[in-house]
Amino acid sequence: MFKRAVKALESKVGIEANDRKLLPQFPLKIEVKSLLTDFNDVKEIPYDSSLDGYISIKEEQTQEALFEFFGQKVKFRGPFSKLTEEASDLRFALWGNQGFLFRYILFLLETKHKIYNMHGCALYQEMKNRLYLVIGGAGSGKTVYLLSGIEKGLKIFSTEIVHFRIREGAIQWFVGSLIDNVRVGTLRHNFPRFMPEAKIADTGDEWQEKIALDLSDYKTDEEIFTSPEIVIIFPRIEEGREGFLSSPIQEKKKAAKFLFDNVSQKLSETVILYDKIPVVGLDNTRMALSRLNIIDELVRDETVKEVVTVLSNPNECWGNLLG
């Protein structure tokens, strides 16, 4: 068996395969399918017997692939070389940014290190020591907040996953990915200053085509913040809409429910790898209860100054939120 190990944030995963080509290749490239769009740094480390979790892949010429999950150990068997060649979207492969390793790292961060992971982006306002968390899935408006936030002088802390841990009453926030997958149409029509100098191939649909945009030039100086002020935003950004409408979420239980659903999504949903392998969610009742308690503690913390929903257009999305 060929072996490799990877580290993302504090999570360490050992990977073994009976074919070297099945292992993830390092260094990772900046591209749409890359794990670098999920985490700040994914690097190769020595393989040993004290890692958080282990994945075993066995190439077999079978009709169907087999997936087995035992928590600390995961097994895959099947015709993975063929599956890789025929896959319609390699983001949903073993090592893709929407694939299995991505979700397994989230599982290990939570179960082994008590680090919880929101689907959203984060921007930092230096003068006020304030972190803005923009929470939502694809199409909610995270990229609009990222790029317009840079134009307003904010710094990038994470583009896709926001990591936090509560330890001894203090909330630690960890730097996330600095690469964002951005629609070509968004760059051309709303944020042309961020358009790469290299020519982008015209696929005929600029609102579906994405590129991996490196925003590390705008990152924060620090990689860990301890108990900064927090503003949590649940956005809905629509082209052509007039004005800025902000509604505070004052009830703590409601805010906790919104955040719990978001933090749980990638762990609990079933994902289809290579168009053919349904992998059920990695969540369980014990994890979910612990997560709910942590999120309830988070929304009640004195550092959380505001939780709001926003309905706006790209140009006015910040409204009066920056004070």
N, C-alpha and C positions, 0 to 999 in steps of 0.2 A: 504494500500500500504506500502511496505517495502522501506526504503530510505537509500541512501548512497551518499557521495560526494567525489570526487577525485580532486587532484591538480597535475598538471604537469607544471613545470616552473611557469609562472604567470597565467596560465589558470585554472579555477575552474568550475567543471561540477557536477551538481546534477543528480542523477539517482534514479528512483523509479520503482518498479515492484510489480505485484500482487503475485509473488512467490519469496521467499527469494533466492532460488537457482539460479535465473536469474541474481542476482547482482554480480559484480566482487568481488573476494575474496582477502582479504589482510592478511598478507603481500604478495606481488607478488613473485613468484618463478623465479629463474634464469633458463630460458628454452627458446627454440627457438621461441615459440609463444608469449612470454611475452612482454608487453609494455616497460619493462626495456631495451629491445634492441632498442627502439625508443627514450626514454627520460632518463635523468640521474636519476630522482627520480619521481615516481608516488605514491602518498601517500593518505591515507584516511584523510578527514577533516570533520568538522561538516556540516551537511546539513542545509541550511537556504535559505531565499528568495532573497539574494543579489549576487548569483553566476552568472558567465558569461553565462551559458547555462544549459539546462535541457533535459534529455532523459527519456522518459516514455516507459516501456515495459509491455505489457499485454499478458499473456499466454492465448491463445484461441485455441480450438481444431478445427481449420479451415484448409481447403485444402491449402490455400496460405497465405503468410505473407504480411502485409501491412506496408508501410513505408511512413511517412509524415514528411516533413522538413519545418520549419517555421523560420529558423535562430536561434533565441534564444531557441526555443522549438522544440523537435524532438519526434515523436511517432512511436513505433513499435507495431504491433499486429500479433499474429500467434502462431503456435505450436513450440515454441523455444526449449523446452526440447527434443522433437523428432528431431528437426533440428540439435541440438548439438550432439546427439547420432549418427546421420547418416552422419555428415559432413566428407568429405574426408580430409580437412585441416583446423584445428581450428585457424590457423593464420588469416583466413578470417571469423572470427566470430565477434560478437559485440565487444568483449574485446581483440581480437587478435592483434598482432603487425602489421598486414596489414588490420585490420578490421575497424569498424565504429568509435569507440572512438578515435583511433589514428588520423583519418582524421578530426574528429570534433575538437579535440584539436588544430590541425594545423589551422583550420578555426577560432577558437576563439582567438588563439594567434595573428593571423593577424588582425582580425577585431576589437578586443577589446583592444589589447595591442601593436599593430603595430610592432610585432615581426615576422620576416619573416624566412622561414625555407627551407634550401637547402637540397637536397638529396645527402649526401656526408659525408666524414669524415674530421676531422681536427687534425693536429699535431702541436706542439709548439716547436720552437727552442729558447731555453732560452737565449743564448748568444747574439742573434740578435733581441730579442723581435719580433719574426716573426711567424706568423700563416700560415701554409700550408693548403689550402682547396683542397681536392681531390674530385671532383664533378662527380657523375655518378650513374647509377642504378646498379641493380644486374649484376654481371659478368664483370663489367668495370675494376676492379682491386683495389677497396678500401681496401680490406683485405690485399692484398700484400703490399700496401703502409703503412698500419697500423703496420704490424708485422716487415717489414724491417725498417720502421722508428724508431721503438723501438730499434732495433739492432744498429741503427746509433746514438742513444742517444736522440732522440726526445721524447717528452711526449704527451700522449693522451689527447685531449680536447673533441673529440666526435667521435663515431664510425659509426653513421648512419644518424643523422640529425644535421645540423649546423644551429644554431639560431643566428640571428642578429637583431639589431634595430639601426636606426639613430635618434639621439636625440641632438638637439642644435648643429648640425654640427659634432658631434662625433659619431663614430661607436662603439656600444657595441656588444660584442660577448659573448654568454652564453654557459656554459658547457653543453654538450649533453650526450647521453648514453655512458657508459663505458663497455657495453657488446656487443660483436660482434658475429653474427652467421657465423661460419666459416666452410667451407667444410672440411671433414675429410681428403680427399686427399691432400688438400693444406697444412695441418699440417704435415702429414706423409712425404710428398716428398719435401716440400720447407721450412717448419719451425718446425722441430721436437722438438726444445727446448720449444715450447709452448704447446706441446701435454699434456693434463691432465694426472695425474698419474692414475686416475680411468680408468678402462677398458672400451673401447667404443665398443658397440655391432656392430658386422659385419653384415651389411644389404645386402652386395653383390655389392654395388655401392658406393664407397668412394667419388666419385665426385658429387653425388647427396645428400648424407647424410650430415647434418649439425649438429654442436653442438654449444651451447651458451658458448662463451669463455669470462670469466671475466678478463678484462684488467685494473681494477681499481688500481692495484699495480703500474701502469706506468702513472698515471694521473698527470695533472698539479696541482701545489699548489693552484692556483687561479681558481675560478669558473666564473669570469667575467673579460674579457680583454676590455680595452677601447683604441681604435685606435692603435693597434699594426701594424707592417708591414704585408702586406698580399701578398701571392703568390697563385694564383688560377690555378689548374691543371685539365685538362680534359683528363683522361688517356684511353688508350686501351692497356691492357697487354695480351700478348699471349705467351703460352709455346712454346719453340723451336725457337722463333724469335731471331735473332742476333742483338746486338747493341741497342743503345738508340737514338731515333729521337725526337727532341723537336722543335715545331714550334710556335713562338709567335703569339698571336692574338692581333694585334696592333690597329685595328679599334674598337673603343669603342662601336659602335652600334652592331657590330657582337658579341662582348663579352657579351653585355647586352642581346642580343637575346638568346644566349646559356644559360645564367643564368636564364632568365625569363622562358624558357621552363622547366628547371629543377625545379625551385621553384613552378611552377604552376602544375606540373604533378600530385601530390597526391591529390590536391584540385579539379582538373578538370576531372580526369578520372573516369569512371564508374567502381565500384567494385562489384563483386558478392559474397554476404555473404552466407555461408552455402551451396554453390553450387546452390542456388535457388532464392536468393533475389537480383535482380539488384538494386544497389543504385547509382543513377546518381551523378555526381560531384557536389561539394558544391560551386564552383566558380561562379562569376557573373561579368558583365562588369565593374561595379564600382570598385570592388576589383582588377580586372586585370589591370585597368588603373593606380590605385594607386601603385600597385606592380611594374609595369613597370617603373614608375617614380622613385621609391625608388632604384631599381636595376640600373637604368641609373646613379643615383647619386652615388651609390656605386662604379661602375667601373671607374668613373671619379675622385674618391677621391684620394688624394695624398698618402694615405697609401697603395694603391694597386700598388705594385711594378712590378708585372708581371702576365700576363694571358697567359697560354700556353696549347697546346695539346701535348700529349706524346704518342709515339708508342714504346713499349719496351717489354722485358721479365721480369719475376719476379726478377731476380738477378740484373738487371741493371736499374730498374725503376726510381731510383733517378737521375741517370746521373750526370749532373753538377748543379742540382737545389739547392743543399745545399750550394754552394759557397765555 
